[in-house]
C-alpha cells in the first residue's frame, strides 16, 4: 500500500530540512508550469528519482527533473508543446523532453509514460510496455530509495516500497526481488555500488547475496557504461568513491567492473587506502599498476581515452621515480622540471597508497621547489648552443651547472649572460 505525506509549505510529518527541500521542489517554477499543463490535459504528473530522494535528505539543488505520467507520448507532446522546444529521441521508450521556459530561465526536463518493462536474458535493454499507475512504474526502479514519487498536483509523496524508511536507515534494498532486479539489468549492480558510496548506505544482506549471484551478468554491460560509472565516482568525493570500490571488492565484482583490478597482490589493503586517491586516473593506477605489460590492454578493454591512458601511465612512471631513498639534488630538480605540481602530487598519492607511507622523495621535491623558486625556469642555452660556442667535453656540463647555480641564486638569466658565464668558465 502506498504511504503518502503532504509536502506543501506548512505541512507536518517530515524533518524540517526535508520538508523545506521538498517544498522548494514542489514550488519550482518548471514543476508548477508542468503540473498545470498536465492537469489541464486530464493527466497525472509525478516527480521521480533523484530530485525526490535528494530532497528527502535535505538537499535543494535540483539539476535534473524527471517526471512520470499516465499520459501516452502523443498526449505528452500536446500537453508540453506550449511550454517550450520539444525533443523526442526517446519517444519509443515513452519519453518526451521539453525545455520549459520560466521567468527564472529555462529548464530541460523529461516526462515518461508509466512503464512496465520486459527483459530478455541476453540484453539489459527492455521491451517497453506502458502502465496505468505510478506504483507499477515505481516497482521497476533499481532501489527503494529511488522509488519514491512526488505528486506535482497534490504535493504528496508516493512511497509504496518504504524508500523513505530505507533512506533514513541508510540501507539499500530493491522494490522487486533483488535477483530479478539485478538479472534484468546488471548495470544496477554498479549503480548500487555508487549509491552505497554516495549515501553512505549499507547494502542489505539479501541484495548483497543477489549481487554476488548476478555479478557474472556484468559481462553484458558495455565497457563504456562501466567506465561512465567509474567516472561518476569522482562526484562523490574520495572517501565515498573508495567505499563504493571497496564494496565491489567485498561483493566479488571488482574484476567484472575493472578488468584486472582483482588480480594484483594486496587488493583488500589497497582498497582500504583508496580514499587518498582523488581521481579515476589515480584509482586505475593503483588497481591496475601491478602489471604494466597488461595495462594498455586492460585500459583499452575499459575504453579509456588516450588522455586517460596517458595519465595513468604518467602517474605510474612518476610514482616509480618517487619511490625508494631520496636521490641527489640534481635528480630532484630533474623531476621538478619534467613534472608539474599536480602530476607530482597525484603520483605521490598513488605512491602512498601503494606503500602505505608518504613518499620521502616527494617531500624532498617540495622542499627543493620551495627553496629554489626558479628551478623550473628553462635555461636560455642548451648543450648544443655551448658546443656551437666552442666548448667541448666536460666544459659543457660545467657551464650548464654554472647557469643553473646563477638562476637559483639570482633568478633570471638571458642568453647573452649564459654565454658569458660559459666563456668565463672556460
C-alpha positions as CSV (number, residue, x, y, z in Angstrom):
1,X,0.0,0.0,0.0
2,X,1.2,3.5,-0.8
3,X,2.2,5.8,2.0
4,X,1.8,9.5,1.5
5,X,2.9,12.7,3.2
6,X,1.9,16.2,2.1
7,X,4.9,18.4,1.4
8,X,3.2,21.6,0.6
9,X,4.7,24.5,2.7
10,X,3.5,24.3,6.2
11,X,2.7,20.6,6.2
12,X,3.9,18.4,9.1
13,X,5.3,14.9,9.4
14,X,8.7,15.3,7.8
15,X,12.0,16.5,9.2
16,X,12.4,20.3,8.8
17,X,15.2,20.1,6.3
18,X,13.5,17.5,4.1
19,X,10.2,19.4,4.3
20,X,11.9,22.6,3.2
21,X,13.7,21.0,0.3
22,X,10.6,19.1,-0.9
23,X,8.5,22.3,-0.6
24,X,11.2,24.1,-2.8
25,X,11.0,21.2,-5.3
26,X,7.2,21.4,-5.3
27,X,7.3,25.1,-5.9
28,X,9.9,25.0,-8.6
29,X,8.7,27.2,-11.5
30,X,9.1,24.5,-14.1
31,X,7.3,22.0,-11.9
32,X,4.4,24.3,-11.4
33,X,4.0,25.0,-15.1
34,X,4.1,21.3,-15.9
35,X,1.7,20.4,-13.2
36,X,-0.8,23.0,-14.6
37,X,-0.3,21.7,-18.2
38,X,-0.9,18.1,-17.2
39,X,-3.9,18.9,-15.1
40,X,-5.4,20.8,-18.0
41,X,-4.7,17.7,-20.2
42,X,-6.5,15.5,-17.7
43,X,-3.3,13.7,-16.7
44,X,-1.3,12.8,-13.6
45,X,2.3,14.0,-13.2
46,X,4.8,12.8,-10.6
47,X,8.4,13.8,-10.0
48,X,10.5,10.7,-9.5
49,X,14.0,9.5,-8.8
50,X,17.0,11.7,-7.8
51,X,15.3,15.0,-7.1
52,X,12.9,13.5,-4.6
53,X,15.5,11.3,-3.0
54,X,17.9,14.1,-2.6
55,X,15.2,16.5,-1.3
56,X,14.4,13.9,1.4
57,X,18.0,14.1,2.6
58,X,17.6,17.9,2.8
59,X,19.4,18.8,-0.5
60,X,17.8,21.6,-2.5
61,X,19.9,21.5,-5.7
62,X,17.8,20.1,-8.5
63,X,20.0,19.6,-11.5
64,X,17.8,17.1,-13.3
65,X,14.0,17.0,-13.2
66,X,12.4,13.7,-14.3
67,X,8.7,13.1,-14.4
68,X,6.3,10.2,-15.0
69,X,2.7,10.3,-16.1
70,X,-0.3,8.2,-17.1
71,X,-0.5,10.1,-20.5
72,X,0.9,8.4,-23.6
73,X,3.7,10.0,-25.6
74,X,1.5,11.7,-28.1
75,X,-0.6,13.2,-25.3
76,X,2.6,14.3,-23.5
77,X,3.6,16.2,-26.7
78,X,0.4,18.1,-26.8
79,X,0.5,18.9,-23.1
80,X,4.0,20.3,-23.2
81,X,4.0,22.0,-26.6
82,X,3.1,25.5,-25.2
83,X,5.9,25.3,-22.6
84,X,9.0,25.3,-24.9
85,X,11.0,23.4,-27.5
86,X,10.5,19.6,-27.6
87,X,12.8,16.7,-28.4
88,X,11.6,13.2,-28.8
89,X,14.7,10.9,-29.3
90,X,13.3,8.6,-26.5
91,X,9.7,8.6,-27.7
92,X,9.6,4.9,-28.5
93,X,10.5,4.4,-24.8
94,X,7.8,6.7,-23.7
95,X,10.0,9.8,-23.0
96,X,9.4,13.3,-24.3
97,X,11.9,16.1,-23.5
98,X,11.0,19.7,-23.2
99,X,12.8,22.9,-22.4
100,X,10.5,24.7,-20.1
101,X,10.8,28.5,-20.2
102,X,10.2,30.2,-16.8
103,X,10.8,33.7,-15.5
104,X,13.9,32.3,-13.8
105,X,15.3,30.8,-17.0
106,X,14.9,27.5,-19.0
107,X,14.9,24.0,-17.5
108,X,15.4,20.9,-19.6
109,X,13.1,18.1,-18.3
110,X,12.0,14.7,-19.4
111,X,8.5,13.2,-19.0
112,X,8.0,9.5,-19.4
113,X,4.8,7.5,-19.6
114,X,4.3,4.9,-16.7
115,X,6.3,1.9,-17.8
116,X,6.3,-1.9,-17.2
117,X,9.4,-3.3,-18.8
118,X,10.1,-6.9,-20.0
119,X,13.7,-8.1,-20.2
120,X,15.4,-10.9,-22.2
121,X,18.3,-12.9,-20.9
122,X,20.9,-11.6,-23.4
123,X,20.2,-7.9,-23.1
124,X,19.9,-5.2,-20.4
125,X,17.6,-3.2,-22.8
126,X,14.0,-3.9,-22.0
127,X,11.0,-4.3,-24.3
128,X,9.0,-1.3,-23.1
129,X,5.3,-1.6,-22.2
130,X,3.2,1.2,-20.8
131,X,1.4,1.1,-17.5
132,X,-1.5,2.8,-15.9
133,X,-0.5,3.6,-12.3
134,X,2.5,5.1,-10.6
135,X,3.1,2.2,-8.2
136,X,3.7,-0.2,-11.1
137,X,6.2,2.3,-12.6
138,X,8.0,2.7,-9.3
139,X,8.3,-1.1,-8.9
140,X,10.6,-1.3,-11.9
141,X,13.1,1.1,-10.3
142,X,16.5,-0.1,-9.1
143,X,16.4,0.8,-5.4
144,X,13.6,1.6,-3.0
145,X,15.3,5.0,-2.2
146,X,14.8,5.8,-5.9
147,X,11.2,4.5,-6.0
148,X,9.6,7.5,-4.3
149,X,7.4,9.9,-6.3
150,X,6.1,13.4,-5.5
151,X,2.6,14.2,-6.9
152,X,3.0,17.6,-8.5
153,X,-0.7,18.4,-8.1
154,X,-1.4,17.3,-4.5
155,X,2.1,17.7,-3.1
156,X,2.0,14.2,-1.6
157,X,4.8,11.6,-1.5
158,X,4.0,8.2,-3.0
159,X,6.2,5.6,-1.3
160,X,4.9,2.1,-1.9
161,X,8.2,0.3,-1.0
162,X,9.2,2.2,2.1
163,X,12.1,4.0,0.4
164,X,11.9,6.9,3.0
165,X,12.5,4.4,5.8
166,X,15.4,2.8,4.0
167,X,16.8,6.3,3.2
168,X,16.6,7.3,6.9
169,X,18.2,3.9,7.9
170,X,20.9,4.2,5.2
171,X,20.2,0.8,3.8
172,X,19.8,-0.2,0.2
173,X,17.1,-2.6,-1.0
174,X,15.2,-3.2,-4.2
175,X,11.5,-2.8,-4.8
176,X,11.3,-6.2,-6.5
177,X,13.1,-9.5,-5.8
178,X,16.8,-8.4,-5.9
179,X,17.9,-11.4,-8.0
180,X,15.2,-10.5,-10.6
181,X,16.1,-6.8,-10.4
182,X,19.9,-7.4,-10.9
183,X,19.4,-10.1,-13.5
184,X,17.2,-7.9,-15.6
185,X,19.7,-5.1,-15.8
186,X,23.1,-5.9,-14.3
187,X,24.2,-2.2,-14.6
188,X,22.1,-1.8,-11.5
189,X,24.9,-3.6,-9.6
190,X,27.3,-0.7,-10.4
191,X,24.6,1.8,-9.6
192,X,24.1,0.0,-6.3
193,X,27.8,0.4,-5.5
194,X,27.8,4.1,-6.4
195,X,24.7,4.8,-4.3
196,X,26.3,2.8,-1.4
197,X,29.1,5.3,-1.5
198,X,27.0,8.4,-2.3
199,X,24.6,7.8,0.6
200,X,27.0,6.2,3.0
201,X,24.5,3.3,3.0
202,X,24.8,-0.4,3.8
203,X,23.7,-3.0,1.3
204,X,21.1,-5.3,2.7
205,X,22.2,-9.0,3.1
206,X,19.6,-10.1,0.5
207,X,20.7,-7.6,-2.0
208,X,24.4,-8.3,-1.4
209,X,23.8,-12.0,-2.0
210,X,22.0,-11.2,-5.2
211,X,24.9,-9.1,-6.4
212,X,27.3,-11.9,-5.8
213,X,25.0,-14.3,-7.6
214,X,24.4,-12.0,-10.6
215,X,27.9,-10.5,-10.9
216,X,28.7,-12.6,-14.0
217,X,25.8,-10.7,-15.8
218,X,28.0,-7.6,-15.8
219,X,29.6,-9.2,-18.9
220,X,26.7,-7.9,-21.0
221,X,27.2,-4.3,-19.8
222,X,29.2,-2.3,-22.3
223,X,32.7,-1.1,-21.3
224,X,31.6,2.5,-22.0
225,X,28.9,2.2,-19.3
226,X,31.3,0.6,-16.9
227,X,33.8,3.5,-17.4
228,X,31.0,6.0,-17.1
229,X,30.0,4.6,-13.7
230,X,33.7,4.7,-12.6
231,X,33.9,8.3,-13.7
232,X,30.8,9.2,-11.7
233,X,32.6,8.2,-8.6
234,X,34.6,11.4,-8.9
235,X,31.4,13.3,-8.0
236,X,31.2,11.5,-4.6
237,X,34.4,12.7,-3.1
238,X,37.4,10.4,-2.4
239,X,36.2,8.7,0.7
240,X,32.8,7.7,-0.7
241,X,34.3,6.7,-4.0
242,X,36.7,4.4,-2.2
243,X,33.8,2.9,-0.2
244,X,32.0,2.1,-3.5
245,X,35.1,0.3,-4.9
246,X,35.7,-1.5,-1.5
247,X,32.1,-2.8,-1.7
248,X,32.8,-4.0,-5.3
249,X,35.7,-6.0,-3.8
250,X,33.5,-7.4,-1.0
251,X,30.8,-8.5,-3.5
252,X,33.4,-10.1,-5.8
253,X,32.5,-7.9,-8.8
254,X,35.6,-5.6,-8.9
255,X,37.2,-7.5,-11.7
256,X,34.0,-7.5,-13.7
257,X,33.8,-3.7,-13.4
258,X,37.6,-3.0,-13.9
259,X,39.3,-5.9,-15.8
260,X,42.4,-6.9,-13.9
261,X,41.7,-4.9,-10.8
262,X,41.1,-8.1,-8.8
263,X,44.3,-9.9,-9.8
264,X,47.1,-8.0,-8.1
265,X,48.6,-8.6,-4.7
266,X,47.1,-7.0,-1.5
267,X,43.8,-6.0,-3.1
268,X,42.0,-5.6,0.2
269,X,44.7,-3.5,1.6
270,X,44.8,-1.2,-1.4
271,X,41.1,-0.9,-1.5
272,X,41.2,0.2,2.1
273,X,43.6,3.0,1.2
274,X,41.9,4.3,-1.9
275,X,40.3,7.2,0.0
276,X,43.6,9.0,-0.6
277,X,43.1,9.0,-4.4
278,X,41.2,11.9,-5.9
279,X,40.5,10.8,-9.5
280,X,39.7,7.9,-11.8
281,X,43.3,8.0,-13.1
282,X,44.8,7.6,-9.6
283,X,42.4,4.8,-8.8
284,X,43.2,3.0,-12.0
285,X,46.9,3.5,-11.4
286,X,46.6,1.8,-8.0
287,X,44.3,-1.0,-9.1
288,X,46.0,-1.9,-12.4
289,X,49.6,-0.8,-12.0
290,X,50.8,-4.1,-10.7
291,X,51.1,-5.4,-14.3
292,X,52.5,-2.8,-16.6
293,X,52.6,-5.2,-19.5
294,X,48.9,-5.9,-19.3
295,X,47.9,-2.3,-18.5
296,X,47.4,-1.0,-22.1
297,X,45.1,-3.9,-23.0
298,X,43.1,-3.5,-19.8
299,X,42.6,0.2,-20.4
300,X,41.6,-0.5,-24.0
301,X,39.1,-3.1,-22.7
302,X,37.7,-0.3,-20.4
303,X,37.5,2.0,-23.5
304,X,39.8,4.5,-21.7
305,X,40.5,7.7,-23.7
306,X,44.0,8.4,-25.0
307,X,44.2,11.2,-22.3
308,X,43.2,8.8,-19.5
309,X,45.6,6.1,-20.7
310,X,48.5,8.6,-20.9
311,X,47.5,10.0,-17.5
312,X,47.6,6.6,-15.8
313,X,50.9,5.7,-17.3
314,X,52.4,9.1,-16.4
315,X,51.3,8.6,-12.8
316,X,52.8,5.1,-12.6
317,X,56.1,6.3,-14.1
318,X,56.3,9.3,-11.7
319,X,55.2,7.2,-8.7
320,X,58.1,4.8,-9.5
321,X,60.5,7.8,-9.5
322,X,59.1,8.9,-6.1
323,X,59.9,5.5,-4.5
324,X,63.0,4.5,-2.6
325,X,65.6,6.7,-0.9
326,X,65.9,10.4,-1.6
327,X,68.2,10.9,-4.6
328,X,70.8,13.7,-5.1
329,X,69.5,17.3,-5.6
330,X,70.1,17.4,-9.4
331,X,67.7,14.4,-9.7
332,X,65.1,16.2,-7.7
333,X,65.5,19.2,-9.9
334,X,65.0,17.0,-12.9
335,X,61.8,15.6,-11.5
336,X,60.5,19.2,-10.9
337,X,61.4,20.2,-14.4
338,X,59.7,17.3,-16.1
339,X,56.6,17.0,-13.9
340,X,54.2,19.8,-12.9
341,X,52.9,20.1,-9.3
342,X,49.6,18.4,-10.0
343,X,51.2,15.3,-11.5
344,X,53.8,15.1,-8.7
345,X,51.1,15.4,-6.0
346,X,48.9,12.8,-7.7
347,X,51.8,10.4,-8.2
348,X,52.7,11.0,-4.5
349,X,49.2,9.9,-3.5
350,X,49.5,6.8,-5.7
351,X,52.8,6.0,-4.1
352,X,51.5,6.5,-0.6
353,X,48.5,4.2,-1.3
354,X,50.9,1.5,-2.8
355,X,53.4,1.8,0.0
356,X,51.3,2.7,3.0
357,X,53.6,5.6,3.8
358,X,54.2,9.1,2.4
359,X,57.0,9.4,-0.2
360,X,60.2,10.9,1.1
361,X,61.2,11.7,-2.4
362,X,58.1,13.8,-2.9
363,X,58.7,15.6,0.3
364,X,62.3,16.4,-0.8
365,X,61.0,17.6,-4.2
366,X,58.6,20.1,-2.4
367,X,61.5,21.3,-0.3
368,X,63.6,22.0,-3.4
369,X,60.8,23.7,-5.2
370,X,60.1,26.0,-2.2
371,X,63.8,26.8,-1.7
372,X,64.5,27.3,-5.4
373,X,61.5,29.2,-6.9
374,X,63.2,29.4,-10.4
375,X,64.0,25.7,-10.5
376,X,61.5,25.1,-13.4
377,X,62.8,28.1,-15.4
378,X,64.3,26.9,-18.7
379,X,67.9,27.7,-19.2
380,X,68.5,30.1,-22.0
381,X,71.1,27.9,-23.6
382,X,71.4,24.2,-24.4
383,X,74.3,21.9,-24.6
384,X,74.2,22.3,-28.4
385,X,74.4,26.1,-28.0
386,X,77.5,25.7,-25.9
387,X,79.1,23.3,-28.3
388,X,78.5,25.8,-31.1
389,X,80.1,28.5,-28.9
390,X,83.3,26.4,-28.8
391,X,83.0,24.5,-25.6
392,X,83.9,20.8,-25.5
393,X,83.6,17.8,-23.3
394,X,83.2,18.4,-19.6
395,X,83.2,22.1,-20.1
396,X,79.7,21.9,-21.5
397,X,78.4,20.2,-18.3
398,X,80.2,22.6,-16.1
399,X,78.8,25.6,-18.0
400,X,75.3,24.3,-17.7
401,X,75.7,23.8,-13.9
402,X,77.1,27.3,-13.6
403,X,74.0,28.6,-15.4
404,X,71.8,26.6,-13.1
405,X,73.5,28.0,-10.0
406,X,73.2,31.5,-11.3
407,X,69.4,31.1,-11.8
408,X,69.0,29.6,-8.3
409,X,70.9,32.5,-6.8
410,X,69.8,35.4,-8.8
411,X,66.7,34.4,-10.8
412,X,66.6,35.3,-14.4
413,X,69.4,34.7,-16.9
414,X,69.3,35.7,-20.5
415,X,71.1,34.1,-23.4
416,X,73.9,36.6,-23.6
417,X,74.6,36.2,-19.8
418,X,74.6,32.5,-20.1
419,X,77.2,32.5,-22.9
420,X,79.3,35.0,-20.9
421,X,79.2,32.7,-17.9
422,X,80.2,29.8,-20.1
423,X,83.1,31.8,-21.6
424,X,84.3,32.9,-18.1
425,X,84.4,29.2,-17.0
426,X,86.5,28.0,-19.9
